[in-house]
């Protein structure tokens, strides 16, 4: 389902892919996040996504103009996962709500791997 906002002049429709791409770009800017992960369900393999495929590591659901996000992330080795995820949630919630004008109902974070940063 797409996000909808009614204005005085008409209706604005936001595609979930747009929200996913924006949320992914916000997420990779957060401290401790190495990148978004693509999980191959068949093989159980986790792959680090490049910057142009960030939306593949995020599931976006929109119901009643409320957004639910599910992130598949890879975190940096040696950082506190709870601190990184708290930072990710607050940054994404603020920036996506400002960007879309819609409320975020839920943010789930699945840590798919840990990587040492060079």
C-alpha angles and dihedrals in degrees: 000000000000127000115251133197124183117216130180090263101041145298130314116208121197120198116224090234090062091052091046093051092048093046090049093052090050091048097053090053091060119102113260097019111117093183149295120297132222112208119208102212093195096056100021090234123149119212128191109236125225120239094262093057100048095124090066090068093054132068113206122196124181121192125164089352092300120121126223117190130193116192126198104199142173114217131205118261115256100023127115106260092206092052092048093048093046089052091046093050095049095045095046094044093051098042098041093047090050091046097048104026088228129113123251110229100182141005119194121187122199113191103213099177151346125238134187110237115228 
